[in-house]
Amino acid sequence: MTYRIAVGGLLHETHTFAPTPTTLDDFRATWHAGSGLLSNLRGTQTGVGGMIDGVENRDWTPVPTFYAAAMPAGTVTAAAYEALKTEMCSRTRDAMPLDGILLHLHGAMVSETTLDAETDIAEAVRSIVGPDVPMIVELDMHGNISPALAEQADILLGYDTTPHMDLRAKGMEAVAVLEDLLAGRLRPTTAVRNIPCLLAPQVTDTSDLPLRAVHDKVRAMKTNDRVIAISVFGGFAYADTPWTGASVFVHTNDAQDLARDLAAELEETLMDHRSAAVFQALPPDEAVREALRTPDGPVILVDSADNIGGGTPGDGTDALKAILAADVQDGTVVIADAEAVRECWQAGLGASVTIPIGGKTDDFHGSPITVTGTVRTLSDGRYPCERKQNHFAAFYGDTLEMGNSALLRSGGVNIVLNSRKTPPFDLVQLRGMGVVPEEQKMIAVKAAVAYRAAYLPIATRIIEMDTAGLCTANLQRFDYRNLPRPIFPLDTE
């Protein structure tokens, strides 16, 4: 039988403490609607790409609705959210009649009008298609998931990995589950546990504790043929909502008691290992000294407090200041600073310039540093990713778009300046600008975990830095208003 299956998505990881709002323009670079959604995302590593291919592999008809994603940043404006929701709803109405819905959402999107954008969108889509059309929702494992979302969707599927390497696989899995629903083989029963544990992104690598222990349990649980799906969400600690924190969603086939028992066991496992979520880091100057004592390179200095993938501006200067002060030879730092890029372009290739760098977006990421150096490279900042399956490509495509960029060499330090903040998900970010990553003594990366897929294969050592920034692992620094209390590690009880 040929089914008409709607495919679409909307993704934003919202840092509600970040002062810079997210506008509609921020979504424009990754905006696909109608037939363009199919042609642009088919075969890609995105969740929607997996959905499209899974549907077409079954000779069903994928009906495109709307897909957009924006880099993590501050709260989505009311105007932007209304436009995005209107586009999704309008495209869904135009797609009717439908036999199934496949949606890729984030789970930590917050707008000026709602703290739970994913449930709001799912409710709006459900009101259009009616109660009997099965809906599968794929979600980022850093989502803060409200139990209300499970009342709108039949099945929730969260990524199993951080760094996120399984978006496409989850999209394909969503189609397989939908097939079983349409065939009448499933009667989903669901259990939800919102866990009183707040995990900084720095401790959500699924290959490390505490989440590794939980996923070990999940793999054993999935051998039970009554289990449809289990999703473990680490949460996004920088979105202040009533659902912020870790959670588990267990879907079983007509086995409500089993779902409850498994969910409770997973919560207990996470809480038993919560002490592993206490993050340790060195002050920047000490981290650089440790890197210099390491015989070989590159040593990766992790500037996770300025984690671009968590919504920061990417112009924090603590790491750069420490590397310059130590007169490091073959050290590399990437800074998002459109103004500095313009000054380098105006000066021209080979010119010597003295310019302030970084610290220009807000008061959370250090002050600008005046640097004298030579302009070594000027580029439009557009490069095909070396790794077609990477964290960045899964959301934004397999081409890096850094905007006009410049490489400024100051002493022995390479300063890669981007007009557009770009997370360190692919080594082409450096190699394209003329920096050979493997030959560096140390490289500072502005990420929490997602850098690991690209940088661990070349790293001789990883050193975490305690830098200034909105994505600090010290969660006591944030003034939570909506967070349920008590919660670890903010509360001792």
N, C-alpha and C positions, 0 to 999 in steps of 0.2 A: 504494500500500500504506500502511496506517495503522501507524505505529510508536509504541511507548510509550517516551518519552524522559524519564528522570529529570533534574530541574533542582534545583540547590541551591548553597549556598555558605557559606563561613566565612572571615571576614577579620579579621586583626589584624596591625598593624605593630608589632613588639615592640622596645622600647628596653631592651636587657638591662642597661644601666648605670643606668637610672632606678630609684630606690629604692621607688617606689610600685607594688605588684603590680597586675595586672589580674585582677579577680574575675568571677564569673558575673554579678553584678549589672550590671557594665559593659556586658554584651552585651544586657541585657533591653530597652533602648530600641529596638533594631533586631533583633527576634526574630520570625521568620515561619516557621510550620510548617504542613504540610498545605495545605488549600484556601486558608487565609489568605495563604500565600506567593504564590499565583497572583493573588488579588484585590488584594493590596497592592502587588505589584511589577510586574504587567502594565502595559506602556506607560510605565514609568519609565525614567530615564537610567542605571539600574544595569546591570551586566553581566548579571545574572539577568533583568532586564526585557527586554533584547535577546534573550536565549535563549528566554524564554517566547513573545515575539511571533514570533520566527523559526520556532519549532516550530508554533505555531498557524497561521501563514501557509501552512504546508505541509499543513495538515489532519492533522497528527500529533497525538498526545495527550501534552501535557506532564504528567508525573507529579511533583508537588511533594514534595520531601524536607524540607530544612531550610535556613534562611538566617539568619545572625547576623553582626553586625559591631560592633566596639567601637573607640572612639577610641584612637589610638596611646598607649601607656603602657608600664609595666614588664612584666616577665615574667608570663605567664599562670599562675595558680596551678594546681597539680596537680588540685585538685578541680574547678575551672572547666573545664580542658581535658578531663578525663574525662567530665564532663557533656555538653560540646559534641560530643565524638567519639561518645559513646553515642547521643545524639539523632540525629546524622547516620546512624549505622549502623542504628539501629532503624527510622528512616524509610525507609532504602534497602531493608531486608529486607521491610518492609511493601509496598513498591512493586513487588516482583518479581511476574511476570517483566518484564524490561526489554530493549529493543533498543539502547539507547544511554544514555550518561551525560554530562551537561553540568555541570561544577563550576566555580564561581568561587571561587578561593582567593587569598590574598595573595602569599605567597612569603617573607615575613620574620616569620612567627609562631614564637615560641619559648615553650615552657612549662617548668615545673619538671621535667618528665619527658622532654622531647625537644627537641633543638636544631633538628629538621627536622619541624615539625608537618605541613607540606603533604604530604610524602612519607608520613608515618605515616597521615594521613587517606586518601590515595589508595590505600595498601596495604590499609587496612581495607575501603574500598569495593570494591576489586578482589577481595578474598577473598570478598565476598558475591556479586558478579555473575558471577564467573568470568573466565577469560582471553580469551574471544571477544567480549565486549560492548565495542564501541568507547567510549573515554573521551576527551573533550576537556576540557582545563583552561585556564581564563582566569586570568591572573596580573597583578598589579601590576608595572610596570616597575621598581619599587624592591625587588623580591624578590631574596633571596640564594638562588639556585636550585641545588639538588643535582642532579647527573646522575641520581641514583636516581629522581627524580620522573619523568623521561622513560622509565624502564623500566616504570612503572605506567600512564602515560597515553600514548595514541597520538599526540596532538598537544598541545603547549603554545603558548598564544597570549598574549603579553605586550602591554600597552598600548604604543602608539607615541608617546604624547604625555605631556609634563609641562609645564604643569599637565595633569592627566588629564581629557581631554575625549572620549575614545573608548571608554569602558567599554561603552556600549550597542552601538556599532558592532562591538566585538570579540565581544560576545555573539551578535550576528547572524552574524558571520563563523564563529563556532564551529559554529553550526547548518549553515551552508553546507558546511563541511569534513566535518561528520558525515554530511551527505547523500551526499557523494562516497564516504565510507568505506562506508556502508551499501549503496551501489550497486556496490561492488567496483571503483571506478575508481582507487583509490589503494592503493599498497603503500608505506607510509611508511618512509623511511630517515632516520636522525637523526645529526647531529653536534653535539657540545657542546664549548664552550671556556669554562672558568672562567678569567678574565683577572686577572693580578696587578696590579689597579688598584683602589684604594679611592677612591670618589667621595663627597665630602660632598654632602648633598642640595642645597646651594646652587649646585652646578655641574652639576645634572642636568636643567636646562631643555633640552628637545630642540630648541629653536630656536637654541641657543648651542653653541659648541664646549665640550667635545669630542664630545658625542653627536650634534650636527648632522651632522658629517662621517660618522659611522657610519650614520645613517639615510639620508643621501644615497646611500651605497653600497647600502643595503638596497633602496631604491626601484628602483635600476637592476637589482639581482639578481632582483627579483620579476618582471621582464619575461620571465625564462626560464620556459617552461611546465612545466619539471620541478620548479620550486620550489613547495612547498605553503604553507609559512609560515616566516618568520624573525622571531625575537623577540630584541630587545636589552634586557638588564636592566642598569640602572645600579647596582643593589644598594642596600642600606640599611646605611650604615656604622656605625650604632649598635646593630646586633645582632651580637654576638660569636659567630660560628659558623665551622665549617671551610669554608663556602661563601660567606662574606661577601665582597662585591665584585662587580665587573661580570662579565657572562657573556653568551654568545650561544648560541642554540639554533636550528639550521637543520634544517628538515624538507623532504626532497625525495621525489619519487615514483620509487622504485626506482632511486636514483642516489646510492649511498653516497659515492663518490669526490667527486662534485659537492658534496655536503653538507659534507664535510671541507674541501674547498678554499675554499668560501665562508666557512665559520666561521673558518678561519685568516686569511683576508683581512680579515675584520671585526675580529678581535683585533689584527692589525697596524695597522689604521686607528686604532683607539682608542688604542693605545700610542704611535703617531706624534703624536697630538694631546694627550697626557696633560698637557703643560705648561699647557694651558688650564684644567686643573682646580685650579690654585693660586688660592685665593680671597683677594680683597683687601677690606678693610673699614676704616672709621674708628672711633676711639674715640667713644662717644656724645656727649660735649660738643662735639667737633670736627664730628661729623655734624650736630648741631643748628645750629652756627654756619654751616656750609655751606648748610643749608636756609634760614636767615634771609637769606643773601646772594643766594638765588635770587629773581628779581623776582616771579614768580607762583607760585601754589600750585594744587593741593596737591602738596607734596613728600612722597614716600613714604619713610619711614625703616624699613628692614627689620631687625627684631630677630630674626634667624634663629636665634640661639642659644637663644631661647625659642620654638622652632617647635612649636606645639601639634600640628600634623599629624605631628610626629616623635616625640611622646610626652612633651613637657614639660608642666609644670603651668599655664603661661599666666599666672603671677603674677610674672614677672621685673620688677624695678623700675629697671633701669639707664636705659631710655629715658624713663620717667616722671620720674626724678630730673633728667635732663639738660634736659628740656623745661620743667619747673617752674623750674629754676635760671636758665634764660635768659629767664624771664618772657614766654614765647611767647604771642602773641595768636592765638586760633583754632588751637590745636593739639589733637590728639585721640589718646588712648591707651585701649586696651581691656585690662582686667585681670580675671582670674578670681579672685574673692575672695568666697566665700559669706558670710564673717563680716562684711565691710564692707557687703555688700548688706543683711544683716539690720539693721545699725546705721542705715543710711539709711532702711529701711522703718519702723523703730521711731521715728525722728525725725520722719518724715513729709514730704510734699511741701512745698517752700519753706523747710524748716528749714536752719539753719546747723549744720554738724557738724565736729568735729575728730576724725579717726579714723586708725588705722594702715592702710595699704593695701599689699597684695602681700607677697612674700617670706616667706610663711608655710608653704609646703609642704616645703621642704628648704633646704639650705645652698648650693645651686648657682646661685640666681637672684637674688642680692642680698638686702638686708635690707628689712624693712617701712619705708615712708616715712609719716610723720605729715603728714596733709594737712587743711587747713581749706577748706571749700567749702560751696556751697549745693546742696541736692537739687533738681534740675530735673525729673527724670522718674523715675517708678516704673512698672515693667511686669512682666508675667509672662514676658517674653522670648521669646514665641512669635510668629514672623512668617513668612509665606510668602516664599520666596526670590524676588528680582527676576529672577534668571537661572535658568530651569528646567534649563538644561544647565550645571551647574557642578561643580566638584570635590567639593563637599560633598554635593550632591544625588545624585551618582552612587553614594555609599556609604550615606548615612543618610537619604535622602528629600529632598523639596523644601520642607520646612518647617524653619526654624531653631528649635532648642530650646535657648535659653540659660539656662533656669531664671529664677527671680525676678532682676530686674536693676534697676539704678539708674544715672542719669546725675548725676554730681557735677561741678559747675562750680567750679574753683578758679582765681581770677584769670581769665586768658583761655584756660584749658585745660579741655577736656572729658574727663572720666575716666568711661568706660563700664565699669560693674562688673557682671560676670556671676556667677551662682551656679555655672553649669556652663561649663567651658572650651569655647570655641567658636572654631574657626579662622576667619580672615578670608577666606572664600571668596565672600561676597556682601555688597554694600553695604547691604542691609537691616539688617545688624548695627548699623550706625550710624544709618541713616535712621529705623529703627523706634524708636530711642531719642530722636529729636529732633535729631540732628546731621546737617547737610547736608554730605555728603562733599566736594562740589565747591567749597564755600566755605571749606574749611580751608586754613590755611597749610601745615601738615604733619600727617601721620597716621603713627603708628607701627603696624606690622603684625607680628604674631608668626607668621611663616611663613618658609619658605625660598624656594619657587617658586610654590606653588599660589595665592597671593594675586593673581598677575599677571592672570589672566583677568578679575577684577572691577576691579582698581585701575589697571592700565595705561591703560585708556581715559580715565581722568580725571587721570592723573599728569602733572605737568610735569617731574619729575625723580625718579630712584630713587637713594637713598643707602644703602649697606650699612653696618650698625653692628657693631662688634666688642664685643658685650655678653657678660655672663656667662650660662652656661646649658649644659644637657646636650646641646644640639644645636649646639654650636660647630662651626665649620668647621675648627678646629685639631684634627685627629684625633690628634695626638701626645699630647693630654691624656688619652687613654683607655688603660686597662690591658688590652689584648687578651690573652686566654689561648688562644683556639681558632682565631684567624685564621691562615691559611697565610702563611708568610714565605719569601722576601722579597716585599714588595708596595709599590707606589708609593702614596702619597708617604712612607710611614713608613721605607722603606729606600732607601739611595742607590744600591745596585747594581741 
